Amino acid sequence: MPLSTAQPALLLLADGTAYHGFSFGATGTTIGEVVFNTGMTGYQEVLTDPSYLGQIVTFTCPELGNTGINALDEESSRPHVRGAIARNICAKPSNWRSQGSLPDYLTQHNVVGIYGIDTRALTRRLRSSGAMNGAISTEILDPDVLLKQVQAAPSMDGLNLVKEITTACTYEWQEPTLPEWEFQENRVVPDRPFTVVALDFGIKRNILHRLASHGCKVIVVPANTPAAEILAHNPDGIFLSNGPGDPAAVTEGITTTQDLLAADRPIFGICMGHQILGLSMGCDTFKLKFGHRGLNHPAGLSQQIEITSQNHGFAVNLASLPEGTVDVTHLNLNDKTVAGLRHRTLPMFSVQYHPEASPGPHDADYLFGQFVAAMAQHRA
């Protein structure tokens, strides 16, 4: 995109650091937590991932938009990021799957973006100082004026965003799984589908696709659904989804999960679902300095390593695990934070990363198979 014709824009961090660039997407002012994602692909999946609600995402990939936009790569019905930050933008994509350009897509969905700034310098600032609130504006270009708005915005710590993103009503997932989503041909699909009730804290479409691909009938329920209503569906298993914000603030989900612990049903949690399961079993969570957001995070234990897709700003506190009850199955090998848990006696497990990938590697798809196996054992 030629810089000479673009509208000026300002990115301002809560610490007063200002970056002057150019507008792409919608115009206006947007405020959120500024984070960075190190993936070299998958920008559309990131933009539409409900877990990014409330955040302005810095893409460290040097150019965004080359492959355009297409409906099949959306993780929800629309973008949920508060804003997008890029070094360079491609306004004329070249890809056989493309149905439109990234700038037009963001304009359509009223997402403010800025490009033409040094994203390497910005990422280094966030790594050293930590993720912080910030703003992108095409209408307020005076840093002193914009800073007052940024500093008045609430912190992500203690913020319950799940209530803004969860489904308003219960529904059964009906979308067909297309051939391009299929892999892991050796998976075992049951003769009779397993009924899975998924608590929607901000669930991604590809999680639903993977559950369906492994032979599950998925009923998605709001995050505040009580345990009795969930069990009334007579589920073979219960799934706890990903989602945005501070997991400790999602008290309704924690209470429900605590009530479900006594139901003796297999439970599988991903990302926020992992944190909610940990909190329900007596663990604590804490906010990471700058989070884990990318496609190549190593996770594992006992010499077995998976390359994983991750997107989270909070983690389970290793020191808070109840002794003799919960085992760590995976650690993030970059910083040794908890990346997987399993209950010693109950059929419950969770991972901090995204085994459904989208985008990312498929190393961990076997976890859906483990969930199916646990449901098969429970059904027997």
C-alpha positions, -999 to 999 in steps of 0.1 A, spaced: 0 0 0 16 34 -10 24 54 21 20 87 2 -18 84 -1 -26 69 33 -42 87 61 -19 94 91 -26 74 123 -11 73 158 -4 43 181 1 53 217 10 30 246 0 36 282 36 44 291 35 73 267 55 57 238 41 70 205 44 55 170 33 75 140 21 55 110 -7 53 85 -43 40 86 -57 8 71 -91 -5 77 -117 16 95 -110 52 108 -116 64 143 -101 57 177 -98 23 195 -84 13 229 -73 -21 241 -44 -42 255 -15 -41 230 0 -76 225 21 -93 198 17 -125 178 48 -140 163 31 -163 137 42 -159 101 7 -169 88 -29 -170 100 -37 -134 103 -74 -139 95 -77 -167 121 -61 -144 147 -84 -114 138 -115 -136 142 -104 -156 173 -128 -145 201 -99 -149 226 -85 -116 212 -115 -96 224 -103 -65 240 -68 -66 225 -49 -47 198 -27 -72 180 8 -65 167 17 -88 139 55 -94 138 52 -109 103 67 -81 81 38 -79 57 1 -86 62 -26 -93 37 -8 -111 9 -33 -140 7 -64 -119 12 -95 -129 31 -118 -159 26 -148 -171 45 -134 -206 53 -105 -192 74 -128 -173 99 -128 -186 134 -160 -168 142 -185 -146 124 -164 -115 125 -132 -100 139 -130 -95 176 -97 -77 179 -99 -40 190 -72 -31 164 -44 -44 142 -8 -32 139 15 -41 109 47 -31 93 35 -33 57 1 -40 42 -8 -57 9 -39 -42 -5 -40 -63 -37 -38 -100 -26 -28 -128 -49 -42 -162 -39 -67 -186 -55 -88 -187 -23 -90 -149 -18 -124 -133 -17 -113 -98 -8 -85 -77 7 -75 -73 43 -80 -35 44 -115 -38 29 -123 -66 54 -113 -45 84 -132 -15 70 -163 -36 66 -161 -48 102 -151 -14 117 -117 -25 129 -90 3 131 -55 -6 119 -21 11 117 8 2 95 42 17 85 56 15 120 86 -4 133 69 -35 147 103 -49 158 108 -19 181 72 -22 194 76 -59 201 108 -53 220 91 -26 241 62 -50 249 87 -77 259 107 -55 282 78 -35 297 50 -61 293 17 -60 275 -1 -28 283 -31 -7 272 -28 14 241 -48 32 214 -48 36 177 -64 68 163 -68 84 130 -86 114 145 -66 122 177 -29 127 166 -18 146 197 -2 120 221 -10 141 252 -47 141 244 -49 104 235 -29 94 266 -57 105 289 -81 81 272 -56 52 273 -48 56 310 -86 57 318 -92 23 302 -96 -8 325 -67 -33 328 -71 -68 314 -62 -81 349 -95 -88 366 -116 -83 335 -144 -107 327 -149 -105 289 -165 -139 285 -200 -125 292 -195 -103 261 -186 -131 238 -204 -162 249 -234 -175 229 -268 -161 240 -286 -194 236 -279 -231 234 -274 -246 200 -262 -278 183 -232 -274 160 -244 -283 125 -218 -268 101 -203 -296 79 -166 -304 81 -151 -299 46 -123 -321 31 -98 -293 34 -101 -294 72 -95 -331 74 -62 -347 85 -51 -375 109 -66 -402 88 -59 -428 115 -84 -413 139 -111 -437 152 -147 -424 147 -173 -441 169 -203 -459 154 -226 -439 176 -216 -402 180 -206 -390 215 -226 -362 229 -204 -334 240 -216 -302 258 -192 -274 251 -192 -244 275 -187 -214 253 -162 -190 268 -154 -177 233 -151 -209 213 -133 -211 179 -150 -228 149 -121 -251 143 -124 -266 177 -160 -275 168 -148 -289 135 -122 -311 152 -147 -325 178 -171 -333 149 -144 -349 129 -136 -372 158 -172 -384 160 -189 -360 184 -223 -344 184 -216 -310 200 -241 -290 219 -228 -254 227 -241 -237 258 -237 -202 273 -208 -198 298 -233 -192 327 -252 -225 321 -256 -243 355 -243 -279 359 -277 -294 362 -288 -280 328 -256 -293 312 -261 -328 327 -297 -328 315 -283 -333 280 -268 -366 293 -235 -358 277 -207 -384 272 -182 -356 278 -179 -319 286 -157 -295 268 -144 -262 283 -135 -237 255 -109 -210 249 -119 -174 256 -108 -138 264 -99 -119 296 -89 -129 331 -100 -165 338 -103 -159 376 -130 -133 369 -152 -159 351 -168 -170 384 -199 -185 368 -177 -208 347 -156 -218 377 -187 -225 398 -202 -246 371 -170 -266 365 -167 -272 403 -202 -287 403 -193 -309 373 -163 -324 390 -186 -347 409 -205 -358 378 -178 -384 368 -179 -373 331 -148 -368 310 -139 -331 308 -114 -316 283 -103 -280 285 -84 -258 260 -67 -225 268 -92 -206 291 -109 -239 296 -76 -252 309 -74 -223 333 -110 -227 344 -105 -264 351 -74 -256 371 -92 -229 391 -121 -253 398 -97 -278 412 -81 -253 436 -53 -238 415 -45 -201 411 -38 -182 379 -16 -152 372 -11 -127 344 20 -133 322 42 -104 314 36 -104 277 18 -137 271 23 -165 246 9 -158 211 24 -177 181 26 -209 162 58 -225 173 59 -228 211 75 -260 223 55 -278 250 61 -312 266 74 -333 294 96 -364 298 115 -359 265 83 -357 244 79 -324 227 50 -309 206 52 -277 186 21 -258 195 -1 -229 186 -7 -206 217 -27 -175 225 -30 -166 261 -20 -139 286 -27 -158 318 -13 -191 332 -19 -216 360 4 -211 389 26 -243 392 31 -238 429 -7 -237 435 -14 -272 422 -31 -293 450 -7 -320 460 -17 -356 452 -47 -345 430 -34 -330 398 -4 -338 376 14 -316 351 14 -332 317 30 -304 297 52 -274 303 58 -245 280 95 -251 274 103 -215 268 95 -203 303 84 -235 321 49 -224 328 21 -250 331 8 -261 296 -11 -292 305 -29 -308 335 -46 -341 343 -66 -352 373 -51 -383 389 -84 -401 396 -111 -384 375 -113 -384 337 -103 -347 333 -75 -331 315 -66 -298 298 -39 -280 278 -30 -243 277 -23 -244 239 -45 -250 209 -45 -286 196 -70 -276 169 -43 -252 156 -59 -230 129 -34 -216 124 -5 -238 134 9 -273 135 -12 -305 140 11 -321 165 -14 -322 193 -46 -333 175 -42 -366 193 -57 -349 224 -91 -350 207 -86 -387 203 -78 -390 240 -110 -372 248 -130 -396 226 -112 -426 242 -122 -413 277 -158 -410 266 -158 -445 251 -145 -459 284 -171 -440 303 -199 -452 280 -187 -488 284 
